[in-house]
Amino acid sequence: MSRDFVVDNSIVMAWCFKDETSQYADSVLDCLNLFTAFVPAIWPLEVGNVLLLVAERKKRLSEADSTRFTALLSELPIMIEQESP
């Protein structure tokens, strides 16, 4: 039986910002050691919006921090579900 799951961007962003961490978000990240998370096709835009338009503009992250976090995300077993035509 598969235990793959859908992850929301708010959980993913909690991994990025120390002041937004939670036990639940950490547990979801730990699950990625065994399972795959699925996200909607719009997810990369959501991540970019939070990192660039919100975090960088408000000086919560530098551009280098955003780039590093994006690279780390790309190494996780997160599959983007493409929308059907």
PyMOL Python script that loads the backbone (N, CA, C, O; Angstrom):
from pymol import cmd

cmd.read_pdbstr("""\
ATOM      1  N   MET A   1       0.843  -1.179   0.000  1.00  0.00           N
ATOM      2  CA  MET A   1       0.000   0.000   0.000  1.00  0.00           C
ATOM      3  C   MET A   1       0.888   1.242   0.000  1.00  0.00           C
ATOM      4  O   MET A   1       1.815   1.356   0.802  1.00  0.00           O
ATOM      5  N   SER A   2       0.597   2.156  -0.896  1.00  0.00           N
ATOM      6  CA  SER A   2       1.367   3.382  -1.018  1.00  0.00           C
ATOM      7  C   SER A   2       1.007   4.365   0.093  1.00  0.00           C
ATOM      8  O   SER A   2      -0.148   4.457   0.508  1.00  0.00           O
ATOM      9  N   ARG A   3       1.976   5.069   0.547  1.00  0.00           N
ATOM     10  CA  ARG A   3       1.762   6.090   1.574  1.00  0.00           C
ATOM     11  C   ARG A   3       2.160   7.461   1.045  1.00  0.00           C
ATOM     12  O   ARG A   3       2.441   8.374   1.822  1.00  0.00           O
ATOM     13  N   ASP A   4       2.185   7.605  -0.275  1.00  0.00           N
ATOM     14  CA  ASP A   4       2.486   8.895  -0.862  1.00  0.00           C
ATOM     15  C   ASP A   4       1.394   9.869  -0.455  1.00  0.00           C
ATOM     16  O   ASP A   4       0.290   9.456  -0.102  1.00  0.00           O
ATOM     17  N   PHE A   5       1.695  11.153  -0.502  1.00  0.00           N
ATOM     18  CA  PHE A   5       0.751  12.142  -0.002  1.00  0.00           C
ATOM     19  C   PHE A   5       0.880  13.459  -0.764  1.00  0.00           C
ATOM     20  O   PHE A   5       1.827  13.668  -1.522  1.00  0.00           O
ATOM     21  N   VAL A   6      -0.080  14.326  -0.545  1.00  0.00           N
ATOM     22  CA  VAL A   6      -0.088  15.671  -1.127  1.00  0.00           C
ATOM     23  C   VAL A   6       0.418  16.621  -0.054  1.00  0.00           C
ATOM     24  O   VAL A   6       0.028  16.516   1.109  1.00  0.00           O
ATOM     25  N   VAL A   7       1.279  17.541  -0.439  1.00  0.00           N
ATOM     26  CA  VAL A   7       1.809  18.510   0.526  1.00  0.00           C
ATOM     27  C   VAL A   7       1.407  19.917   0.087  1.00  0.00           C
ATOM     28  O   VAL A   7       1.431  20.244  -1.099  1.00  0.00           O
ATOM     29  N   ASP A   8       1.045  20.725   1.048  1.00  0.00           N
ATOM     30  CA  ASP A   8       0.646  22.103   0.802  1.00  0.00           C
ATOM     31  C   ASP A   8       1.869  23.021   0.876  1.00  0.00           C
ATOM     32  O   ASP A   8       2.815  22.750   1.615  1.00  0.00           O
ATOM     33  N   ASN A   9       1.838  24.098   0.110  1.00  0.00           N
ATOM     34  CA  ASN A   9       2.970  25.014   0.080  1.00  0.00           C
ATOM     35  C   ASN A   9       3.244  25.649   1.447  1.00  0.00           C
ATOM     36  O   ASN A   9       4.393  25.979   1.741  1.00  0.00           O
ATOM     37  N   SER A  10       2.239  25.826   2.271  1.00  0.00           N
ATOM     38  CA  SER A  10       2.471  26.419   3.594  1.00  0.00           C
ATOM     39  C   SER A  10       3.379  25.522   4.436  1.00  0.00           C
ATOM     40  O   SER A  10       4.172  26.018   5.237  1.00  0.00           O
ATOM     41  N   ILE A  11       3.265  24.216   4.259  1.00  0.00           N
ATOM     42  CA  ILE A  11       4.149  23.285   4.977  1.00  0.00           C
ATOM     43  C   ILE A  11       5.562  23.386   4.427  1.00  0.00           C
ATOM     44  O   ILE A  11       6.528  23.424   5.188  1.00  0.00           O
ATOM     45  N   VAL A  12       5.681  23.430   3.112  1.00  0.00           N
ATOM     46  CA  VAL A  12       7.001  23.544   2.476  1.00  0.00           C
ATOM     47  C   VAL A  12       7.703  24.832   2.917  1.00  0.00           C
ATOM     48  O   VAL A  12       8.902  24.821   3.195  1.00  0.00           O
ATOM     49  N   MET A  13       6.971  25.923   2.980  1.00  0.00           N
ATOM     50  CA  MET A  13       7.581  27.199   3.375  1.00  0.00           C
ATOM     51  C   MET A  13       7.992  27.191   4.848  1.00  0.00           C
ATOM     52  O   MET A  13       8.911  27.913   5.236  1.00  0.00           O
ATOM     53  N   ALA A  14       7.324  26.387   5.666  1.00  0.00           N
ATOM     54  CA  ALA A  14       7.730  26.271   7.066  1.00  0.00           C
ATOM     55  C   ALA A  14       9.134  25.676   7.177  1.00  0.00           C
ATOM     56  O   ALA A  14       9.846  25.943   8.145  1.00  0.00           O
ATOM     57  N   TRP A  15       9.534  24.875   6.193  1.00  0.00           N
ATOM     58  CA  TRP A  15      10.887  24.315   6.190  1.00  0.00           C
ATOM     59  C   TRP A  15      11.928  25.390   5.935  1.00  0.00           C
ATOM     60  O   TRP A  15      13.093  25.232   6.297  1.00  0.00           O
ATOM     61  N   CYS A  16      11.516  26.468   5.320  1.00  0.00           N
ATOM     62  CA  CYS A  16      12.434  27.536   4.928  1.00  0.00           C
ATOM     63  C   CYS A  16      12.641  28.572   6.033  1.00  0.00           C
ATOM     64  O   CYS A  16      13.748  29.079   6.217  1.00  0.00           O
ATOM     65  N   PHE A  17      11.579  28.880   6.758  1.00  0.00           N
ATOM     66  CA  PHE A  17      11.620  29.967   7.734  1.00  0.00           C
ATOM     67  C   PHE A  17      11.601  29.421   9.155  1.00  0.00           C
ATOM     68  O   PHE A  17      10.642  28.772   9.570  1.00  0.00           O
ATOM     69  N   LYS A  18      12.664  29.690   9.891  1.00  0.00           N
ATOM     70  CA  LYS A  18      12.799  29.155  11.248  1.00  0.00           C
ATOM     71  C   LYS A  18      11.641  29.562  12.156  1.00  0.00           C
ATOM     72  O   LYS A  18      11.246  28.788  13.029  1.00  0.00           O
ATOM     73  N   ASP A  19      11.097  30.750  11.968  1.00  0.00           N
ATOM     74  CA  ASP A  19      10.016  31.212  12.832  1.00  0.00           C
ATOM     75  C   ASP A  19       8.657  30.620  12.462  1.00  0.00           C
ATOM     76  O   ASP A  19       7.652  30.918  13.108  1.00  0.00           O
ATOM     77  N   GLU A  20       8.623  29.776  11.419  1.00  0.00           N
ATOM     78  CA  GLU A  20       7.372  29.144  11.014  1.00  0.00           C
ATOM     79  C   GLU A  20       7.409  27.625  11.151  1.00  0.00           C
ATOM     80  O   GLU A  20       6.481  26.935  10.728  1.00  0.00           O
ATOM     81  N   THR A  21       8.473  27.114  11.737  1.00  0.00           N
ATOM     82  CA  THR A  21       8.581  25.665  11.885  1.00  0.00           C
ATOM     83  C   THR A  21       7.540  25.140  12.864  1.00  0.00           C
ATOM     84  O   THR A  21       7.063  25.857  13.744  1.00  0.00           O
ATOM     85  N   SER A  22       7.211  23.890  12.687  1.00  0.00           N
ATOM     86  CA  SER A  22       6.277  23.220  13.594  1.00  0.00           C
ATOM     87  C   SER A  22       6.622  21.740  13.618  1.00  0.00           C
ATOM     88  O   SER A  22       7.308  21.236  12.729  1.00  0.00           O
ATOM     89  N   GLN A  23       6.152  21.069  14.618  1.00  0.00           N
ATOM     90  CA  GLN A  23       6.384  19.631  14.710  1.00  0.00           C
ATOM     91  C   GLN A  23       5.743  18.923  13.516  1.00  0.00           C
ATOM     92  O   GLN A  23       6.306  17.970  12.977  1.00  0.00           O
ATOM     93  N   TYR A  24       4.570  19.393  13.109  1.00  0.00           N
ATOM     94  CA  TYR A  24       3.879  18.784  11.973  1.00  0.00           C
ATOM     95  C   TYR A  24       4.702  18.944  10.693  1.00  0.00           C
ATOM     96  O   TYR A  24       4.895  17.976   9.957  1.00  0.00           O
ATOM     97  N   ALA A  25       5.187  20.156  10.425  1.00  0.00           N
ATOM     98  CA  ALA A  25       5.988  20.387   9.216  1.00  0.00           C
ATOM     99  C   ALA A  25       7.253  19.537   9.226  1.00  0.00           C
ATOM    100  O   ALA A  25       7.650  18.993   8.196  1.00  0.00           O
ATOM    101  N   ASP A  26       7.879  19.426  10.379  1.00  0.00           N
ATOM    102  CA  ASP A  26       9.073  18.589  10.486  1.00  0.00           C
ATOM    103  C   ASP A  26       8.741  17.117  10.234  1.00  0.00           C
ATOM    104  O   ASP A  26       9.521  16.398   9.609  1.00  0.00           O
ATOM    105  N   SER A  27       7.585  16.675  10.723  1.00  0.00           N
ATOM    106  CA  SER A  27       7.154  15.290  10.497  1.00  0.00           C
ATOM    107  C   SER A  27       6.916  15.008   9.022  1.00  0.00           C
ATOM    108  O   SER A  27       7.265  13.940   8.519  1.00  0.00           O
ATOM    109  N   VAL A  28       6.318  15.977   8.330  1.00  0.00           N
ATOM    110  CA  VAL A  28       6.088  15.825   6.887  1.00  0.00           C
ATOM    111  C   VAL A  28       7.428  15.704   6.164  1.00  0.00           C
ATOM    112  O   VAL A  28       7.594  14.849   5.294  1.00  0.00           O
ATOM    113  N   LEU A  29       8.370  16.550   6.522  1.00  0.00           N
ATOM    114  CA  LEU A  29       9.697  16.482   5.901  1.00  0.00           C
ATOM    115  C   LEU A  29      10.347  15.122   6.170  1.00  0.00           C
ATOM    116  O   LEU A  29      10.960  14.541   5.274  1.00  0.00           O
ATOM    117  N   ASP A  30      10.220  14.623   7.373  1.00  0.00           N
ATOM    118  CA  ASP A  30      10.778  13.300   7.707  1.00  0.00           C
ATOM    119  C   ASP A  30      10.141  12.194   6.859  1.00  0.00           C
ATOM    120  O   ASP A  30      10.814  11.233   6.487  1.00  0.00           O
ATOM    121  N   CYS A  31       8.855  12.329   6.557  1.00  0.00           N
ATOM    122  CA  CYS A  31       8.154  11.324   5.745  1.00  0.00           C
ATOM    123  C   CYS A  31       8.746  11.210   4.340  1.00  0.00           C
ATOM    124  O   CYS A  31       8.612  10.179   3.683  1.00  0.00           O
ATOM    125  N   LEU A  32       9.393  12.267   3.895  1.00  0.00           N
ATOM    126  CA  LEU A  32       9.968  12.245   2.547  1.00  0.00           C
ATOM    127  C   LEU A  32      11.175  11.317   2.457  1.00  0.00           C
ATOM    128  O   LEU A  32      11.689  11.083   1.363  1.00  0.00           O
ATOM    129  N   ASN A  33      11.634  10.787   3.583  1.00  0.00           N
ATOM    130  CA  ASN A  33      12.679   9.766   3.551  1.00  0.00           C
ATOM    131  C   ASN A  33      12.147   8.450   3.003  1.00  0.00           C
ATOM    132  O   ASN A  33      12.911   7.633   2.489  1.00  0.00           O
ATOM    133  N   LEU A  34      10.832   8.242   3.112  1.00  0.00           N
ATOM    134  CA  LEU A  34      10.226   6.975   2.705  1.00  0.00           C
ATOM    135  C   LEU A  34       9.192   7.104   1.592  1.00  0.00           C
ATOM    136  O   LEU A  34       8.961   6.158   0.838  1.00  0.00           O
ATOM    137  N   PHE A  35       8.577   8.268   1.495  1.00  0.00           N
ATOM    138  CA  PHE A  35       7.447   8.435   0.589  1.00  0.00           C
ATOM    139  C   PHE A  35       7.648   9.619  -0.341  1.00  0.00           C
ATOM    140  O   PHE A  35       8.562  10.424  -0.160  1.00  0.00           O
ATOM    141  N   THR A  36       6.782   9.710  -1.335  1.00  0.00           N
ATOM    142  CA  THR A  36       6.796  10.807  -2.303  1.00  0.00           C
ATOM    143  C   THR A  36       5.645  11.756  -1.998  1.00  0.00           C
ATOM    144  O   THR A  36       4.536  11.324  -1.685  1.00  0.00           O
ATOM    145  N   ALA A  37       5.920  13.038  -2.093  1.00  0.00           N
ATOM    146  CA  ALA A  37       4.873  14.048  -1.938  1.00  0.00           C
ATOM    147  C   ALA A  37       4.477  14.541  -3.325  1.00  0.00           C
ATOM    148  O   ALA A  37       5.316  14.662  -4.218  1.00  0.00           O
ATOM    149  N   PHE A  38       3.212  14.818  -3.488  1.00  0.00           N
ATOM    150  CA  PHE A  38       2.700  15.356  -4.744  1.00  0.00           C
ATOM    151  C   PHE A  38       2.209  16.772  -4.512  1.00  0.00           C
ATOM    152  O   PHE A  38       1.635  17.085  -3.468  1.00  0.00           O
ATOM    153  N   VAL A  39       2.446  17.624  -5.502  1.00  0.00           N
ATOM    154  CA  VAL A  39       2.009  19.018  -5.451  1.00  0.00           C
ATOM    155  C   VAL A  39       1.333  19.361  -6.774  1.00  0.00           C
ATOM    156  O   VAL A  39       1.597  18.719  -7.791  1.00  0.00           O
ATOM    157  N   PRO A  40       0.458  20.375  -6.767  1.00  0.00           N
ATOM    158  CA  PRO A  40      -0.208  20.759  -8.012  1.00  0.00           C
ATOM    159  C   PRO A  40       0.744  21.482  -8.962  1.00  0.00           C
ATOM    160  O   PRO A  40       1.814  21.938  -8.559  1.00  0.00           O
ATOM    161  N   ALA A  41       0.343  21.578 -10.211  1.00  0.00           N
ATOM    162  CA  ALA A  41       1.174  22.206 -11.246  1.00  0.00           C
ATOM    163  C   ALA A  41       1.552  23.646 -10.899  1.00  0.00           C
ATOM    164  O   ALA A  41       2.597  24.133 -11.331  1.00  0.00           O
ATOM    165  N   ILE A  42       0.728  24.313 -10.141  1.00  0.00           N
ATOM    166  CA  ILE A  42       0.981  25.712  -9.781  1.00  0.00           C
ATOM    167  C   ILE A  42       2.022  25.854  -8.660  1.00  0.00           C
ATOM    168  O   ILE A  42       2.478  26.961  -8.374  1.00  0.00           O
ATOM    169  N   TRP A  43       2.387  24.757  -8.041  1.00  0.00           N
ATOM    170  CA  TRP A  43       3.286  24.800  -6.886  1.00  0.00           C
ATOM    171  C   TRP A  43       4.603  25.547  -7.130  1.00  0.00           C
ATOM    172  O   TRP A  43       4.983  26.353  -6.281  1.00  0.00           O
ATOM    173  N   PRO A  44       5.318  25.327  -8.235  1.00  0.00           N
ATOM    174  CA  PRO A  44       6.563  26.083  -8.427  1.00  0.00           C
ATOM    175  C   PRO A  44       6.333  27.599  -8.426  1.00  0.00           C
ATOM    176  O   PRO A  44       7.181  28.358  -7.958  1.00  0.00           O
ATOM    177  N   LEU A  45       5.197  28.027  -8.945  1.00  0.00           N
ATOM    178  CA  LEU A  45       4.875  29.457  -8.920  1.00  0.00           C
ATOM    179  C   LEU A  45       4.596  29.933  -7.504  1.00  0.00           C
ATOM    180  O   LEU A  45       4.970  31.046  -7.136  1.00  0.00           O
ATOM    181  N   GLU A  46       3.944  29.100  -6.713  1.00  0.00           N
ATOM    182  CA  GLU A  46       3.679  29.448  -5.312  1.00  0.00           C
ATOM    183  C   GLU A  46       4.989  29.590  -4.540  1.00  0.00           C
ATOM    184  O   GLU A  46       5.168  30.533  -3.770  1.00  0.00           O
ATOM    185  N   VAL A  47       5.887  28.655  -4.752  1.00  0.00           N
ATOM    186  CA  VAL A  47       7.195  28.717  -4.081  1.00  0.00           C
ATOM    187  C   VAL A  47       7.927  29.987  -4.493  1.00  0.00           C
ATOM    188  O   VAL A  47       8.436  30.718  -3.643  1.00  0.00           O
ATOM    189  N   GLY A  48       7.981  30.249  -5.785  1.00  0.00           N
ATOM    190  CA  GLY A  48       8.656  31.447  -6.280  1.00  0.00           C
ATOM    191  C   GLY A  48       8.041  32.723  -5.739  1.00  0.00           C
ATOM    192  O   GLY A  48       8.752  33.671  -5.407  1.00  0.00           O
ATOM    193  N   ASN A  49       6.724  32.746  -5.651  1.00  0.00           N
ATOM    194  CA  ASN A  49       6.038  33.927  -5.143  1.00  0.00           C
ATOM    195  C   ASN A  49       6.430  34.196  -3.697  1.00  0.00           C
ATOM    196  O   ASN A  49       6.736  35.333  -3.338  1.00  0.00           O
ATOM    197  N   VAL A  50       6.422  33.172  -2.876  1.00  0.00           N
ATOM    198  CA  VAL A  50       6.775  33.362  -1.468  1.00  0.00           C
ATOM    199  C   VAL A  50       8.235  33.773  -1.338  1.00  0.00           C
ATOM    200  O   VAL A  50       8.552  34.709  -0.604  1.00  0.00           O
ATOM    201  N   LEU A  51       9.120  33.086  -2.040  1.00  0.00           N
ATOM    202  CA  LEU A  51      10.543  33.365  -1.891  1.00  0.00           C
ATOM    203  C   LEU A  51      10.941  34.715  -2.463  1.00  0.00           C
ATOM    204  O   LEU A  51      11.635  35.486  -1.800  1.00  0.00           O
ATOM    205  N   LEU A  52      10.519  35.006  -3.665  1.00  0.00           N
ATOM    206  CA  LEU A  52      10.954  36.231  -4.332  1.00  0.00           C
ATOM    207  C   LEU A  52      10.129  37.436  -3.913  1.00  0.00           C
ATOM    208  O   LEU A  52      10.660  38.439  -3.437  1.00  0.00           O
ATOM    209  N   LEU A  53       8.835  37.320  -4.096  1.00  0.00           N
ATOM    210  CA  LEU A  53       7.993  38.494  -3.890  1.00  0.00           C
ATOM    211  C   LEU A  53       7.752  38.830  -2.429  1.00  0.00           C
ATOM    212  O   LEU A  53       7.518  39.991  -2.093  1.00  0.00           O
ATOM    213  N   VAL A  54       7.805  37.853  -1.575  1.00  0.00           N
ATOM    214  CA  VAL A  54       7.530  38.116  -0.169  1.00  0.00           C
ATOM    215  C   VAL A  54       8.825  38.133   0.645  1.00  0.00           C
ATOM    216  O   VAL A  54       9.176  39.157   1.231  1.00  0.00           O
ATOM    217  N   ALA A  55       9.529  37.010   0.682  1.00  0.00           N
ATOM    218  CA  ALA A  55      10.692  36.885   1.571  1.00  0.00           C
ATOM    219  C   ALA A  55      11.851  37.796   1.187  1.00  0.00           C
ATOM    220  O   ALA A  55      12.425  38.457   2.053  1.00  0.00           O
ATOM    221  N   GLU A  56      12.201  37.842  -0.080  1.00  0.00           N
ATOM    222  CA  GLU A  56      13.333  38.677  -0.489  1.00  0.00           C
ATOM    223  C   GLU A  56      12.995  40.162  -0.371  1.00  0.00           C
ATOM    224  O   GLU A  56      13.811  40.951   0.106  1.00  0.00           O
ATOM    225  N   ARG A  57      11.811  40.536  -0.799  1.00  0.00           N
ATOM    226  CA  ARG A  57      11.432  41.959  -0.729  1.00  0.00           C
ATOM    227  C   ARG A  57      11.326  42.450   0.705  1.00  0.00           C
ATOM    228  O   ARG A  57      11.600  43.617   0.987  1.00  0.00           O
ATOM    229  N   LYS A  58      10.929  41.567   1.610  1.00  0.00           N
ATOM    230  CA  LYS A  58      10.821  41.952   3.018  1.00  0.00           C
ATOM    231  C   LYS A  58      12.112  41.682   3.784  1.00  0.00           C
ATOM    232  O   LYS A  58      12.160  41.817   5.007  1.00  0.00           O
ATOM    233  N   LYS A  59      13.150  41.299   3.055  1.00  0.00           N
ATOM    234  CA  LYS A  59      14.481  41.049   3.626  1.00  0.00           C
ATOM    235  C   LYS A  59      14.488  39.906   4.639  1.00  0.00           C
ATOM    236  O   LYS A  59      15.305  39.899   5.560  1.00  0.00           O
ATOM    237  N   ARG A  60      13.573  38.929   4.471  1.00  0.00           N
ATOM    238  CA  ARG A  60      13.593  37.734   5.323  1.00  0.00           C
ATOM    239  C   ARG A  60      14.616  36.739   4.810  1.00  0.00           C
ATOM    240  O   ARG A  60      15.144  35.927   5.571  1.00  0.00           O
ATOM    241  N   LEU A  61      14.896  36.806   3.506  1.00  0.00           N
ATOM    242  CA  LEU A  61      15.883  35.934   2.864  1.00  0.00           C
ATOM    243  C   LEU A  61      16.673  36.739   1.848  1.00  0.00           C
ATOM    244  O   LEU A  61      16.181  37.718   1.287  1.00  0.00           O
ATOM    245  N   SER A  62      17.901  36.309   1.625  1.00  0.00           N
ATOM    246  CA  SER A  62      18.677  36.885   0.531  1.00  0.00           C
ATOM    247  C   SER A  62      18.383  36.090  -0.741  1.00  0.00           C
ATOM    248  O   SER A  62      17.776  35.020  -0.680  1.00  0.00           O
ATOM    249  N   GLU A  63      18.801  36.599  -1.862  1.00  0.00           N
ATOM    250  CA  GLU A  63      18.644  35.865  -3.121  1.00  0.00           C
ATOM    251  C   GLU A  63      19.386  34.536  -3.056  1.00  0.00           C
ATOM    252  O   GLU A  63      18.901  33.523  -3.559  1.00  0.00           O
ATOM    253  N   ALA A  64      20.563  34.540  -2.435  1.00  0.00           N
ATOM    254  CA  ALA A  64      21.343  33.302  -2.288  1.00  0.00           C
ATOM    255  C   ALA A  64      20.602  32.281  -1.431  1.00  0.00           C
ATOM    256  O   ALA A  64      20.616  31.087  -1.731  1.00  0.00           O
ATOM    257  N   ASP A  65      19.956  32.753  -0.365  1.00  0.00           N
ATOM    258  CA  ASP A  65      19.168  31.846   0.485  1.00  0.00           C
ATOM    259  C   ASP A  65      18.021  31.229  -0.305  1.00  0.00           C
ATOM    260  O   ASP A  65      17.756  30.033  -0.182  1.00  0.00           O
ATOM    261  N   SER A  66      17.345  32.031  -1.108  1.00  0.00           N
ATOM    262  CA  SER A  66      16.232  31.529  -1.933  1.00  0.00           C
ATOM    263  C   SER A  66      16.725  30.486  -2.922  1.00  0.00           C
ATOM    264  O   SER A  66      16.096  29.444  -3.104  1.00  0.00           O
ATOM    265  N   THR A  67      17.842  30.769  -3.554  1.00  0.00           N
ATOM    266  CA  THR A  67      18.415  29.843  -4.523  1.00  0.00           C
ATOM    267  C   THR A  67      18.806  28.533  -3.843  1.00  0.00           C
ATOM    268  O   THR A  67      18.555  27.452  -4.375  1.00  0.00           O
ATOM    269  N   ARG A  68      19.411  28.634  -2.684  1.00  0.00           N
ATOM    270  CA  ARG A  68      19.825  27.446  -1.935  1.00  0.00           C
ATOM    271  C   ARG A  68      18.607  26.615  -1.526  1.00  0.00           C
ATOM    272  O   ARG A  68      18.625  25.391  -1.651  1.00  0.00           O
ATOM    273  N   PHE A  69      17.561  27.265  -1.044  1.00  0.00           N
ATOM    274  CA  PHE A  69      16.359  26.537  -0.626  1.00  0.00           C
ATOM    275  C   PHE A  69      15.695  25.859  -1.822  1.00  0.00           C
ATOM    276  O   PHE A  69      15.251  24.715  -1.718  1.00  0.00           O
ATOM    277  N   THR A  70      15.627  26.547  -2.942  1.00  0.00           N
ATOM    278  CA  THR A  70      15.044  25.970  -4.156  1.00  0.00           C
ATOM    279  C   THR A  70      15.842  24.738  -4.601  1.00  0.00           C
ATOM    280  O   THR A  70      15.264  23.733  -5.014  1.00  0.00           O
ATOM    281  N   ALA A  71      17.156  24.825  -4.512  1.00  0.00           N
ATOM    282  CA  ALA A  71      18.002  23.678  -4.871  1.00  0.00           C
ATOM    283  C   ALA A  71      17.749  22.498  -3.932  1.00  0.00           C
ATOM    284  O   ALA A  71      17.691  21.350  -4.371  1.00  0.00           O
ATOM    285  N   LEU A  72      17.603  22.782  -2.661  1.00  0.00           N
ATOM    286  CA  LEU A  72      17.314  21.708  -1.698  1.00  0.00           C
ATOM    287  C   LEU A  72      15.958  21.068  -1.993  1.00  0.00           C
ATOM    288  O   LEU A  72      15.822  19.847  -1.916  1.00  0.00           O
ATOM    289  N   LEU A  73      14.957  21.881  -2.330  1.00  0.00           N
ATOM    290  CA  LEU A  73      13.643  21.335  -2.677  1.00  0.00           C
ATOM    291  C   LEU A  73      13.720  20.403  -3.873  1.00  0.00           C
ATOM    292  O   LEU A  73      13.031  19.384  -3.921  1.00  0.00           O
ATOM    293  N   SER A  74      14.565  20.757  -4.842  1.00  0.00           N
ATOM    294  CA  SER A  74      14.665  19.942  -6.058  1.00  0.00           C
ATOM    295  C   SER A  74      15.249  18.559  -5.766  1.00  0.00           C
ATOM    296  O   SER A  74      15.091  17.645  -6.575  1.00  0.00           O
ATOM    297  N   GLU A  75      15.913  18.395  -4.636  1.00  0.00           N
ATOM    298  CA  GLU A  75      16.492  17.107  -4.266  1.00  0.00           C
ATOM    299  C   GLU A  75      15.508  16.207  -3.511  1.00  0.00           C
ATOM    300  O   GLU A  75      15.780  15.025  -3.300  1.00  0.00           O
ATOM    301  N   LEU A  76      14.374  16.768  -3.110  1.00  0.00           N
ATOM    302  CA  LEU A  76      13.383  15.992  -2.360  1.00  0.00           C
ATOM    303  C   LEU A  76      12.453  15.245  -3.311  1.00  0.00           C
ATOM    304  O   LEU A  76      12.260  15.668  -4.451  1.00  0.00           O
ATOM    305  N   PRO A  77      11.881  14.147  -2.852  1.00  0.00           N
ATOM    306  CA  PRO A  77      10.948  13.389  -3.695  1.00  0.00           C
ATOM    307  C   PRO A  77       9.566  14.061  -3.737  1.00  0.00           C
ATOM    308  O   PRO A  77       8.587  13.566  -3.178  1.00  0.00           O
ATOM    309  N   ILE A  78       9.534  15.196  -4.417  1.00  0.00           N
ATOM    310  CA  ILE A  78       8.290  15.942  -4.607  1.00  0.00           C
ATOM    311  C   ILE A  78       7.973  15.915  -6.091  1.00  0.00           C
ATOM    312  O   ILE A  78       8.754  16.393  -6.915  1.00  0.00           O
ATOM    313  N   MET A  79       6.819  15.352  -6.423  1.00  0.00           N
ATOM    314  CA  MET A  79       6.399  15.228  -7.809  1.00  0.00           C
ATOM    315  C   MET A  79       5.339  16.281  -8.117  1.00  0.00           C
ATOM    316  O   MET A  79       4.361  16.436  -7.387  1.00  0.00           O
ATOM    317  N   ILE A  80       5.557  16.993  -9.209  1.00  0.00           N
ATOM    318  CA  ILE A  80       4.593  18.009  -9.640  1.00  0.00           C
ATOM    319  C   ILE A  80       3.575  17.342 -10.549  1.00  0.00           C
ATOM    320  O   ILE A  80       3.924  16.793 -11.594  1.00  0.00           O
ATOM    321  N   GLU A  81       2.314  17.395 -10.142  1.00  0.00           N
ATOM    322  CA  GLU A  81       1.215  16.829 -10.934  1.00  0.00           C
ATOM    323  C   GLU A  81       0.855  17.830 -12.033  1.00  0.00           C
ATOM    324  O   GLU A  81       0.386  18.934 -11.755  1.00  0.00           O
ATOM    325  N   GLN A  82       1.075  17.436 -13.249  1.00  0.00           N
ATOM    326  CA  GLN A  82       0.742  18.301 -14.367  1.00  0.00           C
ATOM    327  C   GLN A  82      -0.769  18.248 -14.613  1.00  0.00           C
ATOM    328  O   GLN A  82      -1.400  17.197 -14.506  1.00  0.00           O
ATOM    329  N   GLU A  83      -1.322  19.404 -14.942  1.00  0.00           N
ATOM    330  CA  GLU A  83      -2.754  19.452 -15.239  1.00  0.00           C
ATOM    331  C   GLU A  83      -3.029  18.782 -16.565  1.00  0.00           C
ATOM    332  O   GLU A  83      -2.219  18.853 -17.490  1.00  0.00           O
ATOM    333  N   SER A  84      -4.177  18.130 -16.654  1.00  0.00           N
ATOM    334  CA  SER A  84      -4.551  17.526 -17.923  1.00  0.00           C
ATOM    335  C   SER A  84      -5.051  18.613 -18.866  1.00  0.00           C
ATOM    336  O   SER A  84      -5.555  19.642 -18.417  1.00  0.00           O
ATOM    337  N   PRO A  85      -4.912  18.387 -20.193  1.00  0.00           N
ATOM    338  CA  PRO A  85      -5.306  19.432 -21.154  1.00  0.00           C
ATOM    339  C   PRO A  85      -6.790  19.743 -21.119  1.00  0.00           C
ATOM    340  O   PRO A  85      -7.260  20.597 -21.870  1.00  0.00           O
TER     341      PRO A  85
END
""", "prot")
cmd.dss("prot")
cmd.show_as("cartoon", "prot")
cmd.util.cbc("prot")
cmd.orient("prot")
